[in-house]
Amino acid sequence: MGLFDLMLGSSGPGEQGVEGKSYTLPKETHDFVYPVAVRREEVDAVAQLIEAEADAPYVEEETEELQDVFDDVLGDAGIDAADLAEQKRQTRLAVEPVIDHWREQVGNDTTESDQSDMSDQSDDSETGGETGGTDITTVYARPGTDEQLLAFTKLCKQRDEQPDDPFELPASFPDAAALLTRLRDATDSQYRAVVHTDLLE
């Protein structure tokens, strides 16, 4: 049997001298993604980080004196404080729908896993055995998702370090950082999958 080479928008013979077949998947309904193994608490931690960042007002929007400083120092080439605040907001908004979708996936998988674990524990109680469940779930990340999450994480750390900024990193931040590490490790890999876009929304 020949090798099948998944491709988007084009088709042709197998690669590297291997006789095989290729078939085309429509770009409109399929996309390349990186599978990422995540834990529910890590995804929840990023969601908490998003909520905390959204709830803490930006200094640029709350302090009129800051705009005066920009104007005095930089003149006509100065920075608009409102634009700076909007850039920060867009950094958060870029990752919010991704994390919302991952939470749905992790929640659904966890519910099924919990039901399975309860059944296993019931069986084990009759035999005296013990089992342990796992909370690892695979989600899909489009190319660039790691850079978006990295930018948002950096923004939160910078805000936390600013003495005049009301934002504070949640106690669960280490779990959020762990998710970023998992995501970056996955996207550094050569392996990518092709999935239907219905799985990404």
C-alpha positions in Angstrom: 0.0 0.0 0.0 1.4 3.4 -0.9 1.8 6.3 1.4 -0.9 9.0 1.6 0.4 12.5 1.8 -2.1 15.0 3.3 -2.1 18.3 1.5 -4.1 21.5 1.4 -5.2 22.9 -1.9 -2.9 20.7 -4.1 -2.2 17.1 -5.0 0.7 15.2 -6.4 2.9 12.1 -6.1 4.6 11.0 -2.9 7.8 12.7 -1.7 11.4 11.5 -1.1 11.2 9.0 -3.8 8.5 6.9 -2.2 5.7 5.9 -4.6 2.5 7.0 -3.1 -0.7 9.0 -3.5 -1.8 12.4 -2.3 -5.2 13.8 -2.0 -6.5 17.3 -1.6 -8.4 18.7 1.3 -10.1 22.1 0.8 -8.4 25.0 2.4 -11.8 26.6 3.2 -12.6 23.8 5.7 -9.3 22.4 6.8 -6.2 23.8 8.4 -2.8 22.8 9.7 -2.6 22.7 13.5 -0.3 21.6 16.3 -1.7 19.1 18.8 -1.0 20.2 22.3 -1.4 18.1 25.4 -2.8 20.3 28.2 -4.2 20.0 31.7 -7.6 21.5 32.7 -6.1 23.5 35.5 -3.6 25.1 33.1 -6.3 26.2 30.7 -8.4 27.5 33.6 -5.4 29.4 34.9 -5.0 31.3 31.6 -8.7 32.0 31.7 -8.3 33.5 35.2 -5.4 35.5 33.9 -7.5 36.9 31.1 -10.3 37.8 33.5 -7.9 39.5 35.9 -6.3 41.5 33.1 -9.6 42.6 31.7 -10.9 43.7 35.2 -7.9 45.8 36.0 -8.1 49.3 34.3 -5.2 50.5 32.3 -3.1 53.3 33.8 -3.1 54.9 30.4 -6.9 55.3 30.5 -7.0 56.4 34.2 -4.3 59.0 34.3 -4.6 62.1 32.2 -1.1 63.3 33.4 0.5 60.4 31.6 -0.7 61.7 28.2 0.7 65.1 29.2 4.1 63.5 29.9 4.0 61.8 26.5 3.2 65.1 24.8 5.9 67.0 26.7 8.7 64.5 26.0 7.9 63.3 22.5 6.0 66.2 21.0 4.3 65.6 17.7 5.8 62.2 17.5 4.4 61.2 20.8 2.3 58.2 21.9 -1.4 58.4 22.3 -2.2 56.9 25.7 -5.6 55.7 24.5 -3.9 53.9 21.6 -1.4 52.3 23.9 -4.2 51.0 26.1 -6.1 49.6 23.0 -2.9 47.8 21.9 -2.8 46.1 25.3 -6.5 45.2 25.1 -6.1 43.7 21.6 -3.3 41.5 23.0 -5.7 40.0 25.4 -8.6 39.7 22.9 -6.3 37.8 20.5 -6.0 34.8 23.0 -9.5 35.0 24.6 -11.5 33.1 22.0 -8.8 30.4 21.8 -8.8 29.8 25.5 -12.6 29.8 25.6 -12.7 27.1 23.0 -10.0 25.1 24.8 -12.0 25.3 28.0 -15.0 23.8 26.2 -12.9 21.0 24.9 -11.2 20.3 28.2 -14.4 20.5 30.1 -16.2 18.0 27.8 -13.2 15.6 27.8 -12.9 15.9 31.6 -16.6 15.1 32.1 -16.3 12.0 30.0 -13.1 11.0 31.8 -14.8 11.5 35.2 -17.7 9.3 34.2 -15.2 6.6 33.1 -13.2 7.0 36.3 -16.3 6.6 38.4 -17.2 3.4 36.5 -13.7 2.1 36.9 -13.6 2.9 40.6 -17.0 1.1 41.0 -15.5 -2.0 39.3 -12.3 -1.8 41.4 -14.3 -1.5 44.7 -15.6 -5.0 44.0 -12.1 -6.4 43.4 -10.2 -4.2 45.9 -8.1 -2.5 43.3 -7.3 1.1 42.8 -7.0 3.2 39.7 -6.0 6.8 38.9 -7.4 9.0 36.2 -5.7 11.5 34.0 -6.7 15.0 33.2 -4.6 15.4 30.1 -6.5 16.5 27.0 -5.3 17.3 23.5 -6.3 20.6 22.0 -5.3 22.1 18.6 -3.3 25.3 18.1 -3.1 27.1 14.9 0.3 28.5 13.9 1.0 31.8 15.7 -1.1 30.9 18.8 2.1 30.5 20.8 3.3 34.0 19.9 -0.1 35.4 20.9 -0.1 33.7 24.2 3.5 34.7 24.8 2.7 38.3 24.1 -0.2 38.3 26.5 1.8 36.6 29.2 4.6 39.2 28.8 2.0 42.0 29.0 0.6 40.6 32.3 4.1 40.3 33.8 4.9 43.8 32.8 1.7 45.1 34.3 2.3 43.2 37.5 5.7 44.8 37.8 4.4 48.4 37.4 3.9 49.9 40.8 1.1 52.2 39.6 -0.8 49.5 37.7 -3.7 47.9 39.7 -3.3 44.6 37.9 -1.8 41.7 39.9 -0.9 38.2 38.7 -3.3 35.6 40.0 -2.0 32.9 42.3 -2.6 30.4 39.5 -0.1 32.1 37.2 2.5 29.3 37.3 -0.1 27.0 35.8 -0.7 29.5 33.0 3.0 29.7 32.4 3.1 25.9 32.2 0.5 25.9 29.4 2.7 28.4 27.5 5.6 26.0 27.9 3.6 23.1 26.6 2.4 25.2 23.6 5.8 26.4 22.7 7.2 22.8 22.9 4.5 21.6 20.7 4.9 24.3 18.0 8.7 23.8 18.0 8.0 20.2 16.8 8.0 19.3 13.2 4.7 17.5 13.6 1.5 19.1 12.4 -1.9 17.7 11.9 -4.7 18.6 9.4 -8.1 19.0 11.0 -11.5 20.3 10.0 -12.0 23.9 11.0 -15.2 22.9 12.9 -12.8 21.5 15.6 -11.1 24.9 15.9 -14.1 27.1 16.6 
